[in-house]
Amino acid sequence: MRTVTYGAACSLDGYIAGSGGAIDWLHFSRDVEDIMAEYWTTVDAILMGRKTWEFAAAQGMGGESDPGSPSASNEATGIPPVATYILSRTLKESPPGVELVSADAAGFVKQLKEQPGKGICLMGGGELAGSLFEAGLIDEVSLNVHPVLLGSGVPFFRPQPRRTGLELEESRVLDGGCVLMNYRVRH
């Protein structure tokens, strides 16, 4: 069965974006580039909620390339061509190069996990992640914690109805004082 990984860069106080969506606090380094390049070889699908999609599209990280084309890639982000799914009940039209899923998110992800393929990346989206945690569909959590306290913004984790146990798989210090932590979810 395929693995769903929920991951992002976040502040020490747990925000993936500051007030108004600010990301000027993110520290990019060669070791992060290397980690991400390796990670993208292990996945062939990205899941996003509507808000994450709109933010990514505004940053020029949309999925306009044809994921079925072997030569397509997103040069701006280093993300190779992958199937991109926006899970939203409010969007009415599918943006170019992505598939809109307006039905039950948990049911869709469960079916996607059962199909052959590589890993599945759940990008951003604390609300979507909350519903997938509740359904027991997230297998890994990956955090790149930045040494900054934002005080407010978009939280990485939303309040959960139940406790979720995690097992540390990896922890290491990155350039700029960031800490990478990878956890496996205890099901």
N, C-alpha and C positions, 0 to 999 in steps of 0.2 A: 504494500500500500504506500502511496505517495505521502510525503511529509509536508505539513504546512508550517512555515516559519513566520512568526510575527516579529518584525524587527525595525529599528530606526535609531537614529542618533537622538539623544535626549539630554536635557539639562540634568544636573545633579538633583534638582527638585522635581524631576519627572515630566517635563514638558517637551513636546516634539517641535513646537513652534512657539515663539513669544507672542505677546499681545499684537493683534493685527496681522498675525501670520509671520512675524519677523523671524528670519533665519540667519541674520548677520552674525550671530554668535557661533555658528558652526565652524569647526576647525578642520580644514582639509589637509591631508598630508599624504606622502608617498606610501606609508604603510597602510593607510585606509584605502587608497586606490588599489593596492595589491590585494588586500582582503576582499574588497568588492569584486575585483576582476575574477578572483578564484570563486567567490560565491556565485556569480552569474553563470559559471559553467555548470552549476549543480541544479539550476531551476529552468523550467520551460513554461511557467505560468505565473502571472502577477494578478493579485486580487486587490482592488481598491474600492473604497466607498466613494460616493459622489463628491464629498468635500475634498478628499485627498486628490481625486482626479482633477477637480477644478483648480486646485492649488498647483498641481504638477503641470497642467496645461498652461497656466499663467506663467510658469517658470520656463516654458519651452520644452517640457519633458513629456509631451503628449505622445500618443501611440500612433501617429499618422503613418508610419511605415507599415508595409504589409507584412504581418508576422509570418505568413506562409512563404515569403521570399527568402531563399537561402542567403542572399547577399544583403538583405535589409539589416540595418542596425541603427541604434540611436547614438550617433557620434557624440552628442553633447553630454550624455550620461555614462557612456561606456556599457550600456545595457544591450546585450545581444537581442536578436529578434525572439520574442516570446509571445505566447498568447496572453492578451491582456483583457481582464474582465472587470467591468464596473458593476458593482452590486448596489442598486439604487431603486427605491420605489417611487422617487420623484422625477428622475430624468425621463423624458419621453422619447428622445432620439438617441441612437447610438452614435457617438463620435467616430470619425474615420479611424479604421485600424484597430478598433476594440469591439468587444462583444458586451452589450448591455444585458444584465441579468436583473429582472425586476421581480422575479418569483422569490420564493423562500430561499434566503441566502444559505442557511445551514444545509438545507436539502441539496442545493446546487453544489456546495463545497464537498459534501459527503460523496456525491456521485463523482465529482472531479478527482477526489482522492482515490477512488476505486479504479479509475482508468489508468492504463499504462502511461508512463512518462517519468519525468524528473520531479524534483521538488517544486513546491508551490510557495511563492513569496506573498505574504500579506503585508502590504505597504501602508504605513501610517494608519489612520482610521481607527481611533479608540472605540468609537461606537460599534463599528463592524466587528472589531476584535472582541469586544464584550460579548456580542451574540455568539460568536464562534467559540469563545472560551466556555460559555454556558452550555453549548452543544457538545463540548468535548472534542472539537475538531482541530485545535491548535496543538502541535506537537513540540515546537521549539520556540523559545523567546531569545532574541539576540538584541543586545543593547550596546550602543557606543555612547557611554556617559561622558559628557563634556563638563569641565570644571567651571561651571557658571550656575548661579541661582537666578532664574528668570522671574520668579515671584508670581507669574500668571501666564496664561496662554492656553495652548492646546495640550491637554494631558495625554501622556502615552497610555495610561490605564484609566479606564472609567471605573466607577464603583461596581463591584462584582457581587452577585447574590450569594456566592459561596467561595470558600477558600480553595485555591489551586496550588498544589505542591509542585515545587520545581527542584531539579537536580542540576548542580553546576557541572557543566561539561568543560568549560574553558574560561579563563580570566587572564587578561594580560594588559599591561600598560602600553598605550600608543603615544605617538608623538603629540606634543602639546598638552600632556597631562590627562588625556582621555583614557578611559578604561573600557575595554571590550569585554563583555560578559555574554556567554552563550549558555543557555539553560535548556534542559529537556523537561517537558511537562510530564508529571507523574499522573498517568491515567488510572 
